[in-house]
């Protein structure tokens, strides 16, 4: 496996090599954050659907109770 930054390049200019590694780390964290955000949205969509179903049943129950009065 060939590395993107060789040891000679790292030894010659360690600041550039560290900046390159930092850019890679920030890119990884950005992608991970987007994936987590997507999972949260999907979970909330499921919760909203369940709450809508509960609302429908409660509405029908309330309407039935009003008619009985």
N, C-alpha and C positions, 0 to 999 in steps of 0.2 A: 504494500500500500504506500503510495507516494503522498507525503504531506503537502499541504498548500504552502507552508512556510518552512523552509529548511533551517537547520540549526545554524548554518553559516549566515543566512539572512537575518535570523534572530539575533545572533551575536554581533553582527555588523550594525544593526539598527533596532535595538529592542523596543524603542518607543513605537515605531511603526508596526512592529509585530504585535505588541500589546493592544494597540488601537484596532488592528484587524480582528484580534480575538474578542475585543469588546463589541465591535460591530456585529460579529457573529452571535454573541450572547444576547445583545439587545434584539436582534432579529428573531432569535428563538423565543425570547420572552414575549415579543409582540404576537407571534403566531400562536403561542400557547394561550395568551390572553384572549385572542379572538375565538379560539376553540371553546374555551370555558364560557365565554359570553354566549356563543351559539347554543351550548348545552343548557344554559340557564333559560334562554328564551324558549327552547323546546319544552322544558319542564313547566314553565309558566303557561304555555299554551295548553298543556294537558290539564293543569289546574283550573284554568279559565273554563275549559269545556266541562269539567266536572261540576264547577259552581253553576254554570248555566243549566245543567241538568237538574241540580238540586233546586234551583230557582223555579224551574218549570213545575216540579212536583209540589213545591210549597205554594205556588200560585194556584194550582188546581185544588189543593187542599183548602186554601182560604176561600176560594170561590164556592166550593162545595159547602163549607161551614156557613157562609153568608146565605146561601140558598135555603139551608135548613132552618135558619132563624126566621 
